[in-house]
Amino acid sequence: TKHRTDRFFIPYLAVSDALSCIVGSGFGLALNLLPIRFSGDALCKGLWFLTKWSTLVSALMLLLIAIERYKKVCKPFGPQMTPLAKQLSIIALFVLSAILTFPTVFFHGEISFPARGTSHLTGYRCGRNTFLTGLEGYFTIYNVVLAAVAFTGITAVTILYVFVGKTIYKQTKFRSRFASSPRKSYISPKSDSGVVSDGNDDVFLENSVKENEENKARKDSADSFYSTDDELESTDADLPRKKSSNNPRKKSIISHVYTVPQVLRKFKISILFMCITLVFILTFTPRLVIMISEATNKGYWSGLTDNQIRASLFFYRFYIVNNIVNPFLYAAFDSRFKQEIKKRLSCFKK
């Protein structure tokens, strides 16, 4: 059985979502509930680092997934990401996120101030302390760099998924023309003709004559090209397959022509990642706008009213909604994930 790697990134993305929900949401609540009693400089710096690091990991992972989906769907005969390459990419992603996030420990920390209306009580809050450390200019540069990285990443992901979406649309349009009956066609060994999918349509390639190295490599590429997002859950897994032995000098392709919903199901992993990315862009864009406003206006927060500050903080942390929504998207598109959740929940009922 061929090893499947379509879901390779999902566990890492799920862990990143969980970390963002736990750390990001918990930290945000602590800042709101303890506005003048948040003491501990090391704790403050550590939480700021973890919050931004987990967010950056999720964002860069979506970019990595977009590249992998583009190569798989739009360039199926080109070089693909091997399991080792994916593992190394994840490690590099973690390290790069840590490097980009590390400067935040110099810009945030514990801030002490006299409590309002008293002269003998001291309050402590966790936040940006650049006005005390004299690093305001460096913070502006850092924010510009992060905003540029975020904007570049969002643009790149959007472009990549536009190409993926166009390919899926063409595939769906092609299939809808021939949805009435199965059909059989022949192609030469050196033809790139075929129908694009995340994976293995119900296609059988056979050549009874001895294949040279070039043809064998091509067959392996075709197997990958025709692999489904989910081989085990393929709707055509039990369809009978028929070998051609009458004409050994031809490669035969015997394919079942699927309806549009069936074609979309075969692209479900790519569509899942597209939906996750769309939600991330919608929820992270308000934060990106605020980051740009902070970078261009040093007195951004001080010039806001109390209600405007509350609204800005709400949208600044609105990205957490993405981490909350993702598990529901996993359940909607991945039946195995849904089955595992039901199995776990049934254990608690007993």
Stockholm file with secondary structure:
# STOCKHOLM 1.0

chainA/1-350         TKHRTDRFFIPYLAVSDALSCIVGSGFGLALNLLPIRFSGDALCKGLWFLTKWSTLVSALMLLLIAIERYKKVCKPFGPQMTPLAKQLSIIALFVLSAILTFPTVFFHGEISFPARGTSHLTGYRCGRNTFLTGLEGYFTIYNVVLAAVAFTGITAVTILYVFVGKTIYKQTKFRSRFASSPRKSYISPKSDSGVVSDGNDDVFLENSVKENEENKARKDSADSFYSTDDELESTDADLPRKKSSNNPRKKSIISHVYTVPQVLRKFKISILFMCITLVFILTFTPRLVIMISEATNKGYWSGLTDNQIRASLFFYRFYIVNNIVNPFLYAAFDSRFKQEIKKRLSCFKK
#=GR chainA/1-350 SS CCCCCTTTHHHHHHHHHHHIIIIIIHHHHHHHHCSSBCCCHHHHHHHHHHHHHHHHHHHHHHHHHHHHHHHHHHCTTSCCCCHHHHHHHHHHHHHHHHHHHTTHHHHEEEEEEECTTCSSCEEEEEEECHHHHTCHHHHHHHHHHHHHHHHHHHHHHHHHHHHHHHHHHHHHHHHHHTCSSCEEEEECTTCCCCCCCSSCCSCCCCCCSCCCHHHHHHHHHHHHHTCCSCSTTCTTTTSCCCCCCSCTTSEEEEECCCCHHHHHHHTHHHHHHHHHHHHHHHHHHHHHHHHHHHHHCTTTTTTSCHHHHHHHHHHHTTTHHHHHHHHHHHHHHCHHHHHHHHHHHHHHHC
#=GC SS_cons         CCCCCTTTHHHHHHHHHHHIIIIIIHHHHHHHHCSSBCCCHHHHHHHHHHHHHHHHHHHHHHHHHHHHHHHHHHCTTSCCCCHHHHHHHHHHHHHHHHHHHTTHHHHEEEEEEECTTCSSCEEEEEEECHHHHTCHHHHHHHHHHHHHHHHHHHHHHHHHHHHHHHHHHHHHHHHHHTCSSCEEEEECTTCCCCCCCSSCCSCCCCCCSCCCHHHHHHHHHHHHHTCCSCSTTCTTTTSCCCCCCSCTTSEEEEECCCCHHHHHHHTHHHHHHHHHHHHHHHHHHHHHHHHHHHHHCTTTTTTSCHHHHHHHHHHHTTTHHHHHHHHHHHHHHCHHHHHHHHHHHHHHHC
//
